[in-house]
Every structure is written in C-alpha cells, then in structure tokens.
Amino acid sequence: MESNTSPKHKEILIRKASGEEEVFDIHKLESSLHNAGANRIIIKKILIDIEKWIYTGVTTKKIYSRAFSILNREKTGSSLRYKLKQAILELGPSGYPFEQFIGQLFARKGYETEVGIIVDGHCVTHEMDVIATKDSIQHLMECKYHKDQGKSVSVQVPLYVRSRVDDIIRKREHMNDYQGLSFTAWVVTNTRFSSDSIQYGRCAGLKLLAWDYPRGKGLKDLIEEVKIYPITVLTKLTKKEKEMVLEQDIVTCTQLQQNLHILDPLALSSRKYQELLKELEHICG
C-alpha cells in the first residue's frame, strides 16, 4: 500500500521509549496496522489523522495510542492485535507469565516445552525458564521480561546465560536420556538487546529473540505467525480481572477460550460475558 506522506514529515523528530529521537516514518505505522489485519480503508483513515495531528517531540507511545483508539472504534479484532506490544508489557509484574507465554508460543510451533524447571548442571543446579525440544535439538531459554519498553538487555545477561547453559550441557551430554540431542542457548526478551549483547550473542553462538530482533523474525513476528495472543490484549476484562486469570496460569486468549470456567469466580454480568466471548472470537479467529 502506498501512503501519501507529506515531505514535511521527514523533518519531524519523535521520541522513542528509550528516550532516543528518530525521524517519523509513516510507513512503519502503516506496516504495523497492516500486520494487525486492519483493512485498507481503516489504515488510510488512521494515516490521514496521524499526518494532520503529529508534532515534533511526540512520543511513539502517544502516536500508537492515538492510532489504536481510532482502530478500536472500528470494533475489529485488528485493534486487539495492534495493542500487542503494550499487552506484553502488561504481563508483569513478575516475569513468570512471560515465560509461560514463550512456552505457549513454542508449543504452538510443535516443540515439547517445559517452563520454570530446576535442572542439574555439571557443577550446580539451575532454573531454566523455558526448555523447548524438537528435531533432536534442545533449546535452553532464559527469559528477560521488562515492564518498561525502553529497557534493553545488557551484555552481562548473555554472558551469564552462556556459562549456565554450558554447565547444563556438560552434564547432559553424558546422560543416556539426552543422547542424540544437540543443545542451543537462548535469551528471550520483550524489549531489546544492547549492541554489545548482540555482538556477544553472535560470537558465542547464542540465539537472541527480542521484540523486533532478529529483523523480520522477532517476537512480534513469531506471535503473528502462530496467532497466539496474551489475555492482556482483551479490553472487556479489567486489570484486576486479568491478574486473577493470570494467577490461574492462563496467559493466552486461546487458553482462556478453552477454559472459560476460569471466569466463574469473577461473576461477570451476562452482558459483559457475552461481549468478552465475542472479543475472544475476534482475536482467536
């Protein structure tokens, strides 16, 4: 799709979550709306509104919030998918729901997954956030969740993970249960990696997965590929109600749709319950 971007927008500097400034690129906004499933008419409507409204110094969060509010008025499942990044940030405050969500993503891709387990290393025991096994490869994953999207994972994390996974590999490569398997170390985050983290990861053979890294194969791309979304995208449940659902180890909309009895203690009104069912159908469909 081609958008009518005015030349003046090349001069508009906007502020990212990290505090850095960048030139506003309307094509990024257009792409995110398209990926969310919005149709051409709605996308055009949003782009025209943003082009008229945007100003120097505005944050990316405000831009995307404005776009979402317009998209949400259209009453489509695309508005839910569009708020995905914020929804991931709302999986906190602990990192465990994020670990469960990553486990669900890889399970959907056909991996045998384990979440939050204690495993023996050669020297000491370790807690691994996610272990995903498929095609004779076992992926050992450390998940780093941040509630602030401006945060980045420093190089100390992949350094630490590399040593932990190496200790586990040293133990498992001599165990009968793991013969024929090769092992891969991962660091997964909902935000981003520092440049040193990326450099070390490449050098040390670590797989790094962040919101938009690797390019075109980041976390957001994986989520769109397998079509699993966190319950925090839902607008028909309050923050408190979502927290109560998360406490029952239900982290995705698909899980909730398959376990609606989890909602019983919330005593939702008939109208709210039906609206929620409709919302789940939009996002899961």
C-alpha distance (Angstrom), angle and dihedral (degrees) to the residues before:
residue distance angle dihedral
M1 . . .
E2 3.78 . .
S3 3.77 119.6 .
N4 3.78 126.3 -157.2
T5 3.77 98.5 -120.7
S6 3.78 114.6 -177.1
P7 3.85 115.5 -132.1
K8 3.81 90.0 -122.9
H9 3.82 90.4 70.3
K10 3.79 89.8 68.2
E11 3.78 86.2 70.1
I12 3.81 97.9 48.2
L13 3.79 113.5 105.1
I14 3.79 116.6 -156.7
R15 3.78 128.9 -170.7
K16 3.81 121.5 -116.6
A17 3.82 124.7 -147.9
S18 3.81 89.1 -100.6
G19 3.82 89.7 59.7
E20 3.79 93.0 -109.4
E21 3.78 120.3 129.4
E22 3.79 124.5 -129.1
V23 3.78 136.4 173.2
F24 3.78 111.8 -94.0
D25 3.80 111.3 -106.1
I26 3.78 112.0 -167.8
H27 3.80 90.5 -167.8
K28 3.82 89.7 69.1
L29 3.79 89.9 54.9
E30 3.80 90.5 45.9
S31 3.80 91.1 50.7
S32 3.81 93.3 49.9
L33 3.81 90.8 51.1
H34 3.79 90.9 48.6
N35 3.82 91.5 49.1
A36 3.80 89.1 51.6
G37 3.80 88.9 59.1
A38 3.80 99.0 -108.7
N39 3.80 113.9 156.2
R40 3.81 124.4 -117.7
I41 3.80 94.9 -102.0
I42 3.81 94.1 52.9
I43 3.80 92.1 44.1
K44 3.80 91.4 52.3
K45 3.81 90.5 48.6
I46 3.81 91.7 52.2
L47 3.81 94.8 45.2
I48 3.81 91.7 51.7
D49 3.81 90.7 50.0
I50 3.82 93.6 48.3
E51 3.82 92.6 46.2
K52 3.80 90.8 54.3
W53 3.81 94.3 44.1
I54 3.81 106.9 37.8
Y55 3.79 120.0 107.9
T56 3.80 138.3 -179.7
G57 3.80 113.5 -79.5
V58 3.80 97.1 21.2
T59 3.79 113.5 140.7
T60 3.79 124.1 -116.2
K61 3.81 86.9 -123.3
K62 3.82 91.2 60.5
I63 3.80 91.7 46.8
Y64 3.78 93.2 51.9
S65 3.81 92.7 41.9
R66 3.80 90.2 55.0
A67 3.78 91.6 47.3
F68 3.81 90.6 48.9
S69 3.79 93.1 50.6
I70 3.81 89.9 56.1
L71 3.79 92.0 44.1
N72 3.80 91.4 47.8
R73 3.81 91.1 56.0
E74 3.79 88.1 61.5
K75 3.84 89.4 65.8
T76 3.81 96.1 -135.6
G77 3.79 133.0 136.6
S78 3.81 88.1 -116.9
S79 3.82 90.2 74.7
L80 3.79 89.7 59.6
R81 3.79 93.4 49.5
Y82 3.80 90.5 46.9
K83 3.81 92.5 61.2
L84 3.79 89.9 53.3
K85 3.81 97.3 116.4
Q86 3.80 92.8 53.9
A87 3.79 90.1 44.2
I88 3.81 90.7 57.5
L89 3.81 89.4 51.0
E90 3.82 88.2 54.0
L91 3.81 93.1 58.4
G92 3.83 89.0 89.5
P93 2.92 166.2 73.9
S94 3.81 87.3 121.2
G95 3.79 120.4 36.5
Y96 3.80 95.3 -127.3
P97 3.84 97.8 91.1
F98 3.81 88.1 51.9
E99 3.82 90.3 52.4
Q100 3.80 89.4 50.1
F101 3.79 90.3 49.0
I102 3.82 91.7 52.7
G103 3.80 88.9 48.7
Q104 3.81 89.5 52.8
L105 3.81 91.7 49.8
F106 3.79 93.6 53.7
A107 3.81 92.7 41.9
R108 3.83 87.6 56.1
K109 3.82 87.8 55.0
G110 3.79 90.6 56.5
Y111 3.79 100.8 -95.4
E112 3.78 123.3 139.3
T113 3.80 101.2 -124.0
E114 3.79 139.1 -164.1
V115 3.80 123.2 -173.9
G116 3.81 129.4 -155.4
I117 3.80 100.4 -4.9
I118 3.81 134.0 155.4
V119 3.81 114.0 -124.4
D120 3.79 133.0 -178.6
G121 3.76 121.1 -111.6
H122 3.77 126.4 -168.9
C123 3.80 91.8 -99.1
V124 3.82 106.9 18.4
T125 3.80 141.5 -2.9
H126 3.80 121.0 -93.0
E127 3.78 137.5 -163.0
M128 3.79 110.7 -130.5
D129 3.79 116.4 -160.4
V130 3.80 95.9 -151.7
I131 3.80 133.0 3.0
A132 3.81 114.4 -170.0
T133 3.80 121.3 -176.3
K134 3.79 127.9 -168.5
D135 3.81 138.3 140.5
S136 3.82 93.6 8.3
I137 3.81 92.4 -55.4
Q138 3.79 123.4 111.8
H139 3.80 114.9 -157.2
L140 3.81 115.0 -155.8
M141 3.80 110.1 -160.3
E142 3.77 135.2 -164.7
C143 3.83 112.0 -163.8
K144 3.80 120.7 -151.6
Y145 3.78 112.1 -166.5
H146 3.82 121.8 -170.6
K147 3.80 126.0 -175.4
D148 3.81 88.8 -156.7
Q149 3.80 112.2 70.1
G150 3.80 89.5 -156.9
K151 3.81 91.0 68.2
S152 3.79 120.6 100.3
V153 3.81 131.0 -161.5
S154 3.80 110.1 -109.1
V155 3.80 124.6 -140.0
Q156 3.82 91.3 -102.7
V157 3.81 89.8 74.3
P158 3.83 98.7 58.4
L159 3.82 88.9 41.4
Y160 3.80 89.4 55.0
V161 3.81 94.0 43.4
R162 3.80 92.8 49.3
S163 3.82 91.3 55.8
R164 3.83 93.1 45.4
V165 3.79 94.6 49.0
D166 3.80 91.4 45.7
D167 3.81 88.8 55.4
I168 3.83 90.4 51.3
I169 3.81 92.3 46.6
R170 3.79 91.0 50.2
K171 3.80 88.0 57.2
R172 3.80 99.3 40.7
E173 3.79 98.5 45.4
H174 3.82 88.2 69.6
M175 3.82 96.1 45.3
N176 3.81 120.6 97.4
D177 3.83 92.4 -137.2
Y178 3.80 91.1 63.9
Q179 3.80 102.0 40.9
G180 3.79 111.4 132.4
L181 3.80 93.0 25.7
S182 3.78 126.9 114.6
F183 3.79 120.3 -157.2
T184 3.79 134.6 -134.4
A185 3.82 129.1 -170.8
W186 3.81 120.9 -140.0
V187 3.78 138.1 -173.9
V188 3.82 113.4 -160.9
T189 3.80 124.5 -171.2
N190 3.78 137.1 170.1
T191 3.81 91.4 -140.1
R192 3.82 126.6 37.8
F193 3.79 144.3 -69.0
S194 3.79 127.1 -114.6
S195 3.80 116.0 -115.1
D196 3.83 89.2 -108.5
S197 3.81 90.1 53.9
I198 3.78 91.2 53.2
Q199 3.80 92.4 46.1
Y200 3.81 92.7 49.7
G201 3.82 92.4 43.6
R202 3.79 91.6 55.6
C203 3.78 92.3 46.4
A204 3.82 96.1 45.1
G205 3.80 97.8 43.7
L206 3.80 95.8 -110.8
K207 3.78 122.2 151.7
L208 3.80 110.3 -131.9
L209 3.81 122.0 -162.6
A210 3.81 120.4 -177.5
W211 3.78 135.0 158.3
D212 3.81 92.5 -80.5
Y213 3.81 102.1 6.8
P214 2.98 130.4 132.2
R215 3.79 90.1 35.2
G216 3.78 109.5 -104.7
K217 3.81 91.3 3.7
G218 3.79 101.5 62.7
L219 3.78 129.0 126.4
K220 3.80 93.3 -84.6
D221 3.82 89.8 53.0
L222 3.80 91.8 48.8
I223 3.81 91.3 50.7
E224 3.80 91.7 50.9
E225 3.80 90.5 46.4
V226 3.80 96.2 55.0
K227 3.82 95.7 31.3
I228 3.81 97.4 -133.4
Y229 3.80 116.8 140.7
P230 3.83 131.7 -173.2
I231 3.80 118.0 -110.7
T232 3.80 87.7 -118.7
V233 3.84 89.4 78.9
L234 3.80 88.4 69.8
T235 3.80 117.0 104.6
K236 3.80 97.7 -170.2
L237 3.80 94.0 69.9
T238 3.80 124.3 67.9
K239 3.79 121.5 -125.7
K240 3.82 89.4 -104.1
E241 3.80 91.9 50.7
K242 3.80 91.6 49.3
E243 3.81 90.1 51.0
M244 3.81 90.0 53.0
V245 3.81 90.5 51.6
L246 3.81 91.6 47.9
E247 3.80 89.1 52.5
Q248 3.83 86.7 62.7
D249 3.83 89.8 58.6
I250 3.80 91.7 -107.2
V251 3.80 106.0 135.9
T252 3.81 105.4 154.6
C253 3.78 134.0 60.2
T254 3.80 89.1 -125.5
Q255 3.80 91.2 56.4
L256 3.80 90.8 48.6
Q257 3.80 92.5 48.6
Q258 3.81 88.9 53.1
N259 3.82 93.9 45.2
L260 3.80 105.1 40.3
H261 3.82 91.0 152.9
I262 3.82 85.8 76.8
L263 3.80 85.8 75.6
D264 3.81 94.9 58.8
P265 3.84 96.0 92.8
L266 3.82 89.3 54.1
A267 3.82 90.9 65.4
L268 3.81 92.9 -148.9
S269 3.77 117.7 -167.1
S270 3.79 115.8 -105.4
R271 3.80 91.3 -110.2
K272 3.81 94.1 49.4
Y273 3.80 91.5 45.9
Q274 3.81 91.9 53.0
E275 3.80 91.4 46.8
L276 3.79 89.2 51.2
L277 3.81 91.8 50.2
K278 3.79 89.6 52.1
E279 3.80 90.9 49.3
L280 3.81 91.0 50.3
E281 3.80 89.7 51.0
H282 3.82 90.0 53.3
I283 3.78 95.4 50.5
C284 3.80 99.1 37.4
G285 3.78 92.6 43.4
